[in-house]
Amino acid sequence: MATVRICVCGDEGAGKSSLITSLVKDIFVAHKIQPVLPQITIPPSIGTPENVTTTIVDTSALPHERATLNKELRKSNVILLVYSDHYSYERVALFWLPHFRSLGVNVPVVLCANKSDLSTNTPTDQVVEDEMLPVMSEFKEIDSCIRTSAREHHNINEVFFLCQKAVTDPIAPLFDSKTSSLKPACVSALQRVFYLCDRDQDGFLSDKEIHDFQIKCFGKPLSDLDLSNIKSSIQKQLPDSVTDKGITQSGFILLNKLFAEKGRHETIWLILRTFHYTDSLSLQSSFLCPKFDVPANSSAELSPAGYRFFVDLFLLHDKDNDGGLSPSELSALFAPTPGLPPQWQDNDFPSCTVRNDAGYITLQGWLAQWSMTTFTSHRTTLAYLAYLGFDSSPSTPSSTTSTLKALTITRPRKRPPRPSRRRAPPVSRTVLQAFILGAPHSGKSSILSTFLSRPSPPSPTYSPSLQPRTAVNSVELPGGKQVTLILTELGDHEPSILDNAAKLAQCDILLYTYDSSDANSFQYLVALREKYPLLDDLPLLFVATKADADRVRQDCEVQPEEYAAGLGVRKPVHVSVAWGSISELFVQVAEVGLNPGSAYPKGEGEDPDDGDGDGWMAWWVAAGAVCVVGAAVVGIWRRMSAA
C-alpha cells in the first residue's frame, strides 16, 4: 500500500475542517477557518502505520458541491464520516451511507462522533451502544467508530490513525462483527500458521514454539509474564485449550479472535503477512511461484536441502513409525495445502510409487514421487514447498527465506545431430524418464508393477491400459549412485505423444517391449518405428518379455537380434517378471539413459559401430597388429642385410 487517501465528509457544521486543522497544527484553532481546506499530504516519516503516505481531502456537503464530493469519494480508499448532533447523526443512516452505496463506493468507513466536549454528561460507552453499534450492525462497511473533540484535542491523532489502519489492516476480511467470530478464510489461514509453527506436530504450541513464533512475527522475545497472561486469557474461555504441553489450535484461534474483538486486528495482519498472506487472505503469488526459469535441455531436480526437507516431513508425520504414511497421516501432512497435487491424482497416487505391504507410501516412494514432480512440473513442487513451510529456521524472518534453495538446475542435455549423436556425452542428471512401447499383451503393465516391487498376479482376462500409467522408483547403480527412474506406459495417448516432438523431448530413453513367446509381437515395433520417424531421435533398448516361456521365431522379415544389430544398438534383453533378476533391467535402463551414445539408432549411411566402443576397439586392435607385423618385417630385413 503506497498511499492512504482519506475523504472527510459529513453535514455542514459537523467539524470536519476543525478535525483536520487540529491534526496539522496540533492545537484547536479558535478563529474562523475556510469552509473547505485544501488537500493535505502527510509523508511516511511522520508516524504512519506501514510507512505509507497519507492524503487527507476535505469536502463540502452543499448541493452545488455534490459533483466534487462524488469525485473525491470515488478516488478515496477510506471515508471518515463525521457527525456532531442528533440531526447529523440521523443523516448518517438516512443519507450518507446509502449515498456511498449508490455511487458504488466499496471502501471502509470510519464513523466519528465529533464535538464530544458539548455532551460531557454522556459517557462514551453509552454513545457507542446507543448510536454507533446500531448503525454498524446495519452497514457492514463501517470499519470502526470513535468519539472526538477538536476543541479539546481529544482522539484527533487516533481518528486518522483508525482511517489509516482501515486501509492497511482492514478488519472486514478477518472478523464478522454480526456473529462476533473470525471469518472462515481467516480461520483457515491461522490454522496453517499454527501447523507451520507446531514444529513437532504434536498438536500443541510449546513455550519454545511460541517463542520462535514471537521472534519470527514481531522480532522480539515474549516475556514469561506476557506468556502467562496470554495463557490465562485463553484459559478463561477455553479451559481445555491450554495444557502442560502448550496451547492447542483452538486456543490459538481464540487468541486471535480476542485480538480482533479488542480492535488489535493489526496484530493478526502482522502474523498473516509474516506468513506471506495478501489482503485477500490468499498466499502471495510471488511466494507460491517465484521466478525459476529452467533453460532448454535442462531440468529441475531437488537439491540436498530439498531432499532433507521432504525426508524430515515424512519422518515427522509417520507417527506410528511403520515406515509408511497412512491415509490419516497423509491427510495431516497435506493439511496446510489445497490437497494432493492434481498431477498426483492423475497418476493414481500412491499406486504409482513404492508402497509397503499395507499399501502405504514408503520413504523411498515419497522421495521418488517428489523427484518426479520436480522433473515434470517444478512449479508444483515450489508451490507445495511454500504451502508446507520450507524454511531454514523456525524463527527466521520470512523475508530471508526462499523455496528456490530446495531446487537445482541440471546441466543442459544436448542431443547432437545424427552424424555425431552416437558419440553423445554422458548425462549428469539423477532423474530419467522412459516411455514403454509395445504391442498389447507384451507385458508393459507387468514391467511397471514389478518396478514397484508389486508383481502382477496372473489373470485369465486381459485388460489393456487405456490411460497413461506411470511408475516411479529409485534405482541403485553399480558404485552406489542413486537414480530416480520414471517409467510411463502411454496407453491410448500413444499416437498423439509419438507424433509430438515437444513431448518426446521429455523422454530420455524408449523401451521397446515384445512378447518373445508371441510370433506377432515384434512386428508391431517395426511398424511403429516406420510410422513415427521422430522415434529415430531417441536412445532405445529392446526388451524381450516372458522369457520363462518357450521362445518362438518372430513372424517378421528381420529377427529382433538382427534388427537391433542393423540399428547398431544392444541386443534385446530377455526378462521375465517371474525372475528375480528382472531388477537388472531397470539398472540397464538407467545406465543407457545416463550414457545414451551407443543406444541411438544409426541413420542412413552411418556405420553401426560409429560411437560404439567395441567397434572402435576393433579398429585399434587391427591397427596395432599391423604395426607389430611391420616392425617385425623391418627387423628381419635389417638382420639379413647385415649378414
C-alpha positions as CSV (number, residue, x, y, z in Angstrom):
1,M,0.0,0.0,0.0
2,A,1.7,3.2,-1.2
3,T,-0.9,5.8,-0.3
4,V,-3.9,6.1,2.0
5,R,-6.4,8.6,0.7
6,I,-8.9,9.8,3.3
7,C,-12.1,11.5,2.2
8,V,-13.5,13.5,5.2
9,C,-17.3,14.1,4.7
10,G,-20.4,14.8,6.7
11,D,-23.0,17.5,7.2
12,E,-22.1,21.2,7.3
13,G,-21.0,22.3,10.7
14,A,-20.1,18.8,12.0
15,G,-16.4,20.0,12.5
16,K,-14.7,18.3,9.5
17,S,-12.3,21.1,8.8
18,S,-11.6,21.6,12.5
19,L,-10.5,18.0,12.9
20,I,-8.0,18.4,10.0
21,T,-6.7,21.7,11.3
22,S,-6.2,20.3,14.8
23,L,-4.3,17.4,13.4
24,V,-2.0,19.6,11.4
25,K,-1.4,22.4,13.9
26,D,-1.7,20.1,17.0
27,I,-3.9,22.7,18.7
28,F,-7.5,23.9,18.3
29,V,-7.9,26.9,16.0
30,A,-10.5,29.2,17.6
31,H,-10.8,31.7,14.8
32,K,-13.0,31.0,11.8
33,I,-11.3,28.9,9.1
34,Q,-12.2,28.4,5.5
35,P,-15.1,26.2,4.7
36,V,-13.2,23.6,2.7
37,L,-9.5,23.1,3.4
38,P,-7.0,22.3,0.6
39,Q,-5.7,18.7,0.2
40,I,-3.1,17.8,2.8
41,T,-0.4,15.1,2.4
42,I,1.4,13.5,5.4
43,P,4.7,11.9,4.4
44,P,5.6,8.4,5.6
45,S,8.2,9.6,8.1
46,I,5.5,11.1,10.4
47,G,4.4,8.2,12.4
48,T,2.1,6.5,9.9
49,P,1.4,2.7,10.0
50,E,3.2,0.6,7.4
51,N,5.2,3.7,6.4
52,V,2.5,4.9,4.0
53,T,1.9,8.3,2.5
54,T,-1.5,9.7,3.8
55,T,-3.6,12.2,1.8
56,I,-6.5,13.9,3.6
57,V,-9.2,15.5,1.5
58,D,-11.8,17.9,3.0
59,T,-15.2,18.1,1.3
60,S,-18.4,20.2,1.4
61,A,-22.0,18.8,1.9
62,L,-23.6,21.7,0.0
63,P,-25.7,20.7,-3.0
64,H,-23.7,22.7,-5.6
65,E,-20.5,20.9,-4.5
66,R,-22.1,17.4,-4.9
67,A,-20.2,16.6,-8.1
68,T,-16.8,17.4,-6.4
69,L,-17.8,15.3,-3.4
70,N,-18.7,12.3,-5.5
71,K,-15.5,12.6,-7.4
72,E,-13.4,12.6,-4.2
73,L,-15.4,9.7,-2.7
74,R,-14.6,7.6,-5.7
75,K,-10.9,8.4,-5.5
76,S,-10.7,7.6,-1.8
77,N,-9.8,4.3,-0.2
78,V,-11.2,5.2,3.2
79,I,-14.0,7.6,4.3
80,L,-14.1,9.5,7.5
81,L,-17.8,10.2,8.2
82,V,-18.3,12.9,10.8
83,Y,-21.5,13.8,12.7
84,S,-21.9,16.1,15.8
85,D,-25.5,16.3,16.8
86,H,-28.8,14.3,16.6
87,Y,-29.7,15.7,13.2
88,S,-26.4,14.9,11.6
89,Y,-26.4,11.5,13.3
90,E,-29.8,10.7,11.8
91,R,-28.5,11.6,8.3
92,V,-25.7,9.1,8.7
93,A,-28.1,6.2,8.1
94,L,-30.7,8.1,6.1
95,F,-28.4,9.8,3.5
96,W,-24.7,9.4,3.8
97,L,-24.2,5.6,3.9
98,P,-26.9,5.0,1.2
99,H,-25.3,7.7,-0.9
100,F,-21.9,5.9,-0.7
101,R,-23.6,2.7,-1.9
102,S,-25.4,4.4,-4.7
103,L,-22.0,5.6,-6.0
104,G,-20.7,2.0,-5.9
105,V,-18.0,3.1,-3.4
106,N,-16.8,0.0,-1.6
107,V,-14.3,1.3,0.9
108,P,-14.2,1.1,4.7
109,V,-15.9,3.9,6.6
110,V,-14.7,5.2,10.0
111,L,-17.7,6.7,11.9
112,C,-16.7,9.8,14.0
113,A,-18.9,11.4,16.7
114,N,-17.3,14.8,16.9
115,K,-17.7,17.7,19.5
116,S,-17.8,15.3,22.5
117,D,-17.0,18.4,24.6
118,L,-20.6,19.5,24.1
119,S,-22.1,16.4,25.7
120,T,-19.8,15.8,28.7
121,N,-22.6,14.2,30.7
122,T,-23.0,11.3,28.2
123,P,-20.3,8.6,28.7
124,T,-18.6,7.2,25.7
125,D,-19.8,3.6,26.3
126,Q,-23.4,4.8,26.1
127,V,-22.7,6.8,22.9
128,V,-21.2,3.7,21.4
129,E,-24.1,1.4,22.5
130,D,-26.9,3.8,21.7
131,E,-25.7,5.5,18.5
132,M,-22.8,3.7,16.8
133,L,-23.5,-0.1,17.3
134,P,-27.0,0.1,15.7
135,V,-25.6,1.8,12.6
136,M,-22.6,-0.6,12.4
137,S,-24.9,-3.6,12.6
138,E,-26.9,-2.3,9.6
139,F,-24.0,-1.1,7.5
140,K,-21.1,-3.6,7.3
141,E,-18.9,-1.1,5.5
142,I,-18.3,0.8,8.8
143,D,-14.9,-0.4,9.9
144,S,-14.7,1.3,13.3
145,C,-16.1,4.2,15.3
146,I,-14.6,6.8,17.6
147,R,-15.6,9.8,19.7
148,T,-13.6,13.0,19.2
149,S,-13.3,16.7,20.1
150,A,-11.3,19.2,18.1
151,R,-11.6,21.9,20.8
152,E,-10.1,19.6,23.5
153,H,-7.8,17.8,21.0
154,H,-9.3,14.5,22.1
155,N,-8.6,11.5,19.9
156,I,-7.5,13.7,16.9
157,N,-4.5,11.6,16.1
158,E,-6.4,8.4,16.9
159,V,-9.2,9.1,14.4
160,F,-6.9,9.5,11.5
161,F,-4.8,6.5,12.7
162,L,-8.0,4.5,12.5
163,C,-8.5,5.6,8.9
164,Q,-5.0,4.6,8.0
165,K,-5.5,1.2,9.8
166,A,-8.8,0.6,8.0
167,V,-6.8,0.6,4.7
168,T,-3.5,-1.0,5.8
169,D,-5.1,-3.5,8.3
170,P,-8.8,-3.9,7.3
171,I,-11.0,-5.7,9.8
172,A,-13.6,-6.8,7.2
173,P,-11.6,-9.8,5.8
174,L,-10.9,-11.1,9.3
175,F,-13.8,-10.6,11.6
176,D,-17.6,-10.8,11.3
177,S,-19.0,-8.3,13.8
178,K,-22.5,-9.6,13.4
179,T,-21.6,-13.1,14.6
180,S,-18.6,-11.9,16.7
181,S,-16.4,-14.5,15.1
182,L,-13.4,-14.8,12.8
183,K,-14.3,-15.4,9.1
184,P,-13.6,-18.8,7.6
185,A,-10.8,-17.6,5.4
186,C,-9.1,-16.1,8.3
187,V,-9.5,-19.2,10.4
188,S,-8.1,-21.3,7.6
189,A,-5.0,-19.1,7.3
190,L,-4.4,-19.1,11.0
191,Q,-4.8,-22.9,11.1
192,R,-2.0,-23.1,8.5
193,V,0.1,-20.7,10.6
194,F,-0.4,-23.0,13.6
195,Y,0.6,-26.0,11.6
196,L,3.8,-24.4,10.5
197,C,4.7,-23.2,14.0
198,D,3.9,-26.6,15.5
199,R,7.3,-28.0,14.6
200,D,7.0,-31.4,16.3
201,Q,3.4,-31.8,15.0
202,D,2.1,-32.8,18.4
203,G,-1.0,-30.6,18.2
204,F,0.3,-28.0,20.7
205,L,2.4,-24.9,20.6
206,S,5.0,-25.4,23.3
207,D,6.7,-22.4,25.1
208,K,9.7,-22.8,22.8
209,E,7.5,-22.9,19.7
210,I,5.6,-19.8,20.9
211,H,8.9,-18.0,21.5
212,D,10.1,-18.8,17.9
213,F,6.7,-17.7,16.6
214,Q,7.1,-14.4,18.5
215,I,10.6,-13.7,17.2
216,K,9.5,-14.6,13.6
217,C,6.5,-12.4,13.5
218,F,7.3,-9.5,15.9
219,G,11.1,-9.6,16.0
220,K,11.3,-9.5,19.8
221,P,11.0,-12.2,22.6
222,L,8.0,-12.7,24.7
223,S,8.5,-12.4,28.5
224,D,7.4,-15.2,30.8
225,L,4.8,-12.8,32.3
226,D,3.3,-11.9,29.0
227,L,3.1,-15.6,28.0
228,S,1.4,-16.4,31.3
229,N,-1.1,-13.6,30.8
230,I,-1.9,-14.9,27.2
231,K,-2.5,-18.4,28.5
232,S,-4.7,-17.1,31.3
233,S,-6.8,-15.1,28.8
234,I,-7.3,-18.2,26.6
235,Q,-8.0,-20.5,29.6
236,K,-10.8,-18.2,30.9
237,Q,-12.9,-19.0,27.8
238,L,-11.5,-22.4,26.7
239,P,-10.1,-24.2,29.8
240,D,-9.0,-27.3,27.8
241,S,-7.1,-25.3,25.2
242,V,-4.1,-24.8,27.5
243,T,-2.2,-27.8,28.9
244,D,1.3,-28.6,30.1
245,K,2.2,-29.3,26.5
246,G,1.2,-25.8,25.4
247,I,-1.6,-24.1,23.5
248,T,-3.9,-26.1,21.2
249,Q,-5.0,-24.9,17.8
250,S,-8.5,-23.9,19.1
251,G,-6.7,-21.8,21.8
252,F,-4.5,-20.1,19.1
253,I,-7.6,-19.3,17.1
254,L,-9.3,-17.9,20.2
255,L,-6.3,-15.7,20.9
256,N,-6.6,-14.1,17.5
257,K,-10.4,-13.7,18.0
258,L,-9.6,-11.7,21.2
259,F,-7.2,-9.5,19.2
260,A,-10.0,-8.7,16.7
261,E,-12.6,-8.0,19.4
262,K,-10.2,-5.6,21.1
263,G,-9.5,-3.7,17.9
264,R,-6.0,-5.1,17.6
265,H,-6.5,-6.6,14.2
266,E,-3.2,-5.1,13.0
267,T,-1.6,-7.9,15.2
268,I,-3.4,-10.5,13.2
269,W,-2.4,-8.9,9.9
270,L,1.2,-8.8,11.1
271,I,1.1,-12.5,11.7
272,L,-0.6,-13.3,8.4
273,R,1.8,-11.1,6.4
274,T,4.8,-12.7,8.0
275,F,3.5,-16.0,6.5
276,H,3.0,-14.4,3.1
277,Y,-0.7,-13.7,3.1
278,T,-2.2,-10.9,1.0
279,D,-5.1,-8.6,1.9
280,S,-7.5,-11.1,0.3
281,L,-6.1,-13.9,2.6
282,S,-4.5,-15.8,-0.3
283,L,-0.8,-16.6,-0.4
284,Q,1.3,-14.2,-2.4
285,S,1.8,-15.4,-6.0
286,S,5.5,-14.4,-5.8
287,F,5.8,-16.7,-2.8
288,L,4.0,-19.7,-4.3
289,C,5.5,-19.3,-7.8
290,P,8.9,-17.5,-7.5
291,K,10.8,-16.8,-10.7
292,F,12.7,-20.0,-11.6
293,D,13.5,-20.4,-15.2
294,V,14.7,-23.8,-16.5
295,P,16.8,-23.4,-19.7
296,A,16.1,-25.6,-22.7
297,N,17.5,-29.1,-22.5
298,S,17.9,-28.8,-18.7
299,S,15.6,-30.0,-15.9
300,A,14.9,-29.1,-12.3
301,E,15.8,-31.5,-9.5
302,L,15.6,-31.4,-5.8
303,S,18.7,-30.1,-4.1
304,P,20.2,-31.7,-0.9
305,A,18.2,-29.2,1.1
306,G,15.0,-30.1,-0.7
307,Y,15.5,-33.9,-0.1
308,R,16.3,-33.2,3.5
309,F,13.1,-31.2,3.9
310,F,10.9,-34.0,2.4
311,V,12.7,-36.6,4.5
312,D,12.1,-34.7,7.7
313,L,8.5,-34.1,6.7
314,F,7.9,-37.8,6.1
315,L,9.5,-38.9,9.4
316,L,7.6,-36.2,11.3
317,H,4.2,-37.4,10.1
318,D,5.0,-41.2,10.3
319,K,3.5,-41.2,13.9
320,D,3.4,-45.0,14.3
321,N,6.9,-45.5,12.8
322,D,5.8,-48.2,10.5
323,G,7.8,-46.9,7.5
324,G,4.7,-45.7,5.6
325,L,2.2,-42.8,5.6
326,S,-1.3,-44.0,6.2
327,P,-4.3,-42.0,4.7
328,S,-4.8,-40.2,8.0
329,E,-1.1,-39.3,8.2
330,L,-1.1,-38.1,4.6
331,S,-4.2,-36.0,5.4
332,A,-2.4,-34.4,8.3
333,L,0.7,-33.7,6.3
334,F,-1.2,-32.0,3.5
335,A,-3.5,-30.1,5.9
336,P,-1.9,-26.6,5.1
337,T,-2.2,-27.2,1.3
338,P,-5.1,-27.4,-1.2
339,G,-4.7,-31.2,-1.0
340,L,-2.8,-33.7,-3.1
341,P,-1.3,-32.1,-6.3
342,P,-3.5,-32.7,-9.3
343,Q,-0.7,-34.4,-11.1
344,W,-0.5,-37.0,-8.3
345,Q,-4.2,-37.7,-8.6
346,D,-3.9,-38.1,-12.4
347,N,-1.2,-40.7,-11.8
348,D,-3.4,-42.6,-9.3
349,F,-1.2,-41.8,-6.3
350,P,0.0,-43.7,-4.3
351,S,-0.2,-46.8,-6.6
352,C,2.3,-45.1,-8.9
353,T,5.2,-45.4,-6.5
354,V,6.7,-47.7,-3.8
355,R,4.3,-48.8,-1.0
356,N,4.6,-51.2,1.9
357,D,2.6,-54.3,2.5
358,A,-0.3,-52.2,4.0
359,G,-0.4,-50.1,0.8
360,Y,1.1,-47.0,2.4
361,I,3.7,-45.0,0.6
362,T,7.3,-45.6,1.9
363,L,10.1,-43.0,2.3
364,Q,11.6,-44.3,-0.9
365,G,8.4,-43.9,-2.8
366,W,7.8,-40.5,-1.2
367,L,11.2,-39.1,-2.3
368,A,10.7,-40.7,-5.8
369,Q,7.3,-39.1,-6.1
370,W,8.7,-35.6,-5.3
371,S,11.6,-36.2,-7.7
372,M,9.2,-37.0,-10.5
373,T,7.0,-34.0,-9.6
374,T,10.0,-31.7,-9.7
375,F,11.2,-33.1,-13.0
376,T,7.8,-32.8,-14.8
377,S,6.4,-29.7,-13.0
378,H,8.9,-27.8,-10.9
379,R,6.3,-25.1,-10.3
380,T,4.1,-27.6,-8.4
381,T,7.0,-28.5,-6.2
382,L,7.8,-24.8,-5.5
383,A,4.2,-24.1,-4.6
384,Y,3.9,-27.1,-2.2
385,L,7.3,-26.2,-0.6
386,A,5.7,-22.9,0.2
387,Y,2.5,-24.4,1.5
388,L,4.3,-26.9,3.7
389,G,6.7,-24.3,5.2
390,F,10.1,-24.9,3.7
391,D,12.2,-22.8,5.9
392,S,15.8,-22.6,7.0
393,S,14.9,-21.9,10.6
394,P,11.6,-21.7,12.6
395,S,12.4,-18.2,13.9
396,T,13.9,-16.8,10.6
397,P,12.1,-13.7,9.3
398,S,10.0,-14.5,6.3
399,S,11.9,-12.1,4.1
400,T,15.1,-14.2,4.3
401,T,13.5,-17.5,3.2
402,S,13.2,-18.8,-0.3
403,T,11.9,-22.1,-1.6
404,L,14.4,-21.8,-4.5
405,K,17.0,-23.3,-2.2
406,A,15.2,-26.6,-2.4
407,L,15.7,-26.9,-6.2
408,T,18.7,-27.1,-8.5
409,I,19.0,-27.0,-12.3
410,T,20.9,-29.7,-14.2
411,R,23.4,-29.1,-16.9
412,P,21.9,-28.9,-20.4
413,R,21.4,-32.3,-22.1
414,K,22.2,-31.6,-25.7
415,R,21.3,-34.2,-28.3
416,P,23.9,-34.0,-31.1
417,P,23.0,-34.1,-34.8
418,R,22.7,-37.5,-36.3
419,P,26.2,-37.9,-37.7
420,S,27.7,-37.5,-34.3
421,R,24.9,-38.4,-31.9
422,R,26.4,-41.8,-31.2
423,R,29.3,-40.0,-29.5
424,A,26.9,-38.1,-27.2
425,P,28.5,-37.2,-23.8
426,P,27.2,-38.8,-20.6
427,V,24.2,-37.2,-18.9
428,S,24.7,-35.6,-15.5
429,R,21.1,-35.8,-14.3
430,T,19.7,-38.0,-11.5
431,V,16.1,-38.2,-12.8
432,L,15.4,-40.0,-16.0
433,Q,12.2,-40.8,-17.9
434,A,11.5,-43.8,-20.1
435,F,8.5,-44.4,-22.4
436,I,7.5,-48.1,-22.6
437,L,6.2,-49.1,-26.1
438,G,4.9,-52.4,-27.3
439,A,2.0,-54.4,-28.7
440,P,-0.9,-55.4,-26.5
441,H,-0.1,-58.4,-24.3
442,S,3.6,-57.6,-24.5
443,G,3.9,-57.2,-20.7
444,K,4.3,-53.4,-20.3
445,S,2.0,-53.2,-17.3
446,S,3.7,-56.1,-15.7
447,I,7.1,-54.4,-16.0
448,L,5.6,-51.3,-14.3
449,S,4.2,-53.4,-11.4
450,T,7.5,-55.3,-11.0
451,F,9.4,-52.0,-11.0
452,L,7.4,-51.1,-7.9
453,S,8.0,-54.5,-6.3
454,R,4.4,-55.5,-6.8
455,P,4.4,-58.5,-9.2
456,S,1.1,-58.6,-11.2
457,P,-0.9,-61.7,-10.3
458,P,-1.8,-63.9,-13.3
459,S,-5.3,-63.0,-14.7
460,P,-7.4,-65.1,-17.1
461,T,-8.7,-61.9,-18.7
462,Y,-6.6,-59.2,-20.4
463,S,-7.4,-55.6,-19.5
464,P,-5.4,-53.1,-21.6
465,S,-4.2,-49.8,-20.2
466,L,-6.4,-47.1,-21.7
467,Q,-5.0,-44.1,-19.8
468,P,-1.2,-43.3,-19.5
469,R,0.2,-45.1,-16.5
470,T,3.3,-44.1,-14.6
471,A,5.6,-45.8,-12.1
472,V,8.5,-44.1,-10.3
473,N,11.2,-45.6,-8.2
474,S,14.8,-45.1,-7.4
475,V,17.5,-47.4,-8.9
476,E,20.9,-48.0,-7.4
477,L,23.7,-48.3,-10.0
478,P,27.0,-50.1,-9.6
479,G,29.1,-47.9,-7.4
480,G,26.2,-46.8,-5.2
481,K,24.8,-43.9,-7.3
482,Q,21.1,-43.4,-6.9
483,V,18.9,-42.5,-10.0
484,T,15.2,-41.8,-10.0
485,L,13.6,-43.6,-12.9
486,I,10.2,-42.7,-14.3
487,L,8.5,-45.4,-16.5
488,T,5.5,-44.4,-18.5
489,E,3.1,-46.6,-20.4
490,L,1.3,-44.3,-22.9
491,G,-2.0,-46.2,-23.3
492,D,-4.4,-44.7,-25.9
493,H,-2.4,-41.5,-25.9
494,E,0.5,-43.2,-27.7
495,P,-0.2,-41.8,-31.2
496,S,-0.5,-38.2,-30.1
497,I,2.7,-38.4,-28.0
498,L,4.8,-40.2,-30.5
499,D,4.0,-37.6,-33.2
500,N,4.8,-34.7,-30.9
501,A,8.4,-33.6,-30.8
502,A,8.0,-31.5,-27.7
503,K,6.6,-34.4,-25.7
504,L,9.2,-36.8,-27.0
505,A,11.9,-34.3,-25.9
506,Q,10.9,-35.0,-22.3
507,C,11.9,-38.7,-22.8
508,D,15.4,-40.0,-22.1
509,I,15.0,-43.5,-23.5
510,L,12.5,-45.6,-25.3
511,L,11.8,-49.1,-24.0
512,Y,10.6,-51.3,-26.9
513,T,8.9,-54.4,-25.4
514,Y,7.8,-57.5,-27.2
515,D,6.5,-60.9,-26.1
516,S,9.2,-63.5,-27.0
517,S,6.6,-66.3,-26.9
518,D,4.2,-64.5,-29.4
519,A,5.3,-64.7,-33.1
520,N,3.4,-61.5,-34.0
521,S,4.6,-59.3,-31.2
522,F,7.9,-57.8,-32.6
523,Q,6.3,-56.8,-35.9
524,Y,4.3,-54.2,-34.0
525,L,7.5,-52.4,-33.0
526,V,8.9,-52.5,-36.6
527,A,5.6,-50.9,-37.9
528,L,5.6,-48.4,-35.1
529,R,9.1,-47.2,-35.9
530,E,8.2,-46.9,-39.6
531,K,5.1,-44.9,-38.8
532,Y,6.7,-42.4,-36.4
533,P,10.1,-41.2,-37.7
534,L,10.7,-39.0,-34.7
535,L,11.5,-42.1,-32.7
536,D,14.8,-42.3,-34.5
537,D,16.0,-39.3,-32.5
538,L,15.9,-41.1,-29.1
539,P,18.1,-43.7,-27.4
540,L,16.4,-47.1,-27.2
541,L,16.5,-50.5,-25.6
542,F,14.7,-53.6,-26.8
543,V,13.2,-55.9,-24.1
544,A,12.0,-59.4,-24.8
545,T,9.4,-60.3,-22.1
546,K,8.0,-63.6,-20.9
547,A,11.4,-65.2,-21.3
548,D,10.3,-68.0,-18.9
549,A,8.0,-69.3,-21.7
550,D,9.1,-71.0,-24.9
551,R,10.7,-68.6,-27.3
552,V,9.3,-68.6,-30.8
553,R,10.5,-67.2,-34.1
554,Q,9.0,-63.8,-34.8
555,D,6.8,-63.5,-37.9
556,C,8.9,-60.7,-39.2
557,E,11.3,-60.2,-42.1
558,V,14.1,-59.5,-39.7
559,Q,14.5,-61.2,-36.3
560,P,14.9,-59.0,-33.2
561,E,18.7,-59.6,-32.8
562,E,19.4,-58.8,-36.5
563,Y,17.1,-55.8,-36.3
564,A,19.0,-54.4,-33.3
565,A,22.3,-55.1,-35.0
566,G,21.1,-53.2,-38.0
567,L,20.4,-50.2,-35.9
568,G,23.8,-50.5,-34.1
569,V,22.2,-50.9,-30.6
570,R,22.3,-53.6,-27.9
571,K,20.7,-57.0,-28.5
572,P,17.3,-57.4,-26.8
573,V,17.4,-58.0,-23.1
574,H,15.4,-61.2,-22.2
575,V,13.5,-60.9,-19.0
576,S,10.6,-62.4,-17.1
577,V,8.6,-60.9,-14.2
578,A,8.9,-64.3,-12.6
579,W,12.7,-64.0,-12.4
580,G,14.3,-62.1,-9.5
581,S,16.9,-60.9,-12.0
582,I,14.4,-58.5,-13.7
583,S,15.7,-55.8,-11.4
584,E,18.9,-55.8,-13.5
585,L,16.7,-54.5,-16.4
586,F,16.0,-51.2,-14.6
587,V,19.7,-50.8,-13.9
588,Q,20.4,-51.2,-17.6
589,V,17.7,-48.7,-18.5
590,A,19.2,-46.2,-16.1
591,E,22.7,-46.8,-17.5
592,V,21.5,-46.3,-21.1
593,G,19.8,-43.1,-20.0
594,L,22.9,-41.8,-18.4
595,N,25.2,-42.9,-21.3
596,P,23.0,-42.7,-24.4
597,G,25.6,-42.6,-27.1
598,S,25.6,-46.2,-28.1
599,A,21.8,-46.5,-27.7
600,Y,21.0,-44.1,-30.6
601,P,19.8,-45.9,-33.7
602,K,22.2,-45.3,-36.6
603,G,20.9,-43.3,-39.6
604,E,21.2,-43.9,-43.3
605,G,24.8,-44.3,-44.3
606,E,26.1,-44.4,-40.7
607,D,28.4,-47.1,-39.6
608,P,26.7,-49.3,-37.0
609,D,29.9,-49.2,-35.0
610,D,30.1,-45.4,-35.0
611,G,30.2,-44.3,-31.4
612,D,30.3,-48.0,-30.2
613,G,33.3,-48.6,-28.0
614,D,33.6,-52.2,-29.3
615,G,33.8,-51.1,-32.9
616,W,36.5,-48.5,-32.2
617,M,38.4,-51.1,-30.2
618,A,38.4,-53.5,-33.2
619,W,39.9,-50.8,-35.3
620,W,42.6,-50.0,-32.7
621,V,43.4,-53.7,-32.3
622,A,43.7,-54.2,-36.1
623,A,46.0,-51.1,-36.4
624,G,48.1,-52.3,-33.6
625,A,48.6,-55.7,-35.2
626,V,49.6,-54.1,-38.5
627,C,52.2,-52.0,-36.7
628,V,53.7,-55.1,-34.9
629,V,53.9,-57.1,-38.0
630,G,55.5,-54.2,-39.9
631,A,58.1,-53.7,-37.2
632,A,59.0,-57.5,-37.2
633,V,59.5,-57.4,-41.0
634,V,61.8,-54.4,-40.8
635,G,63.8,-56.1,-38.1
636,I,64.3,-59.3,-40.1
637,W,65.3,-57.4,-43.2
638,R,68.0,-55.4,-41.3
639,R,69.5,-58.6,-39.8
640,M,69.6,-60.2,-43.3
641,S,71.2,-57.1,-44.7
642,A,73.9,-57.1,-42.0
643,A,74.7,-60.8,-42.6
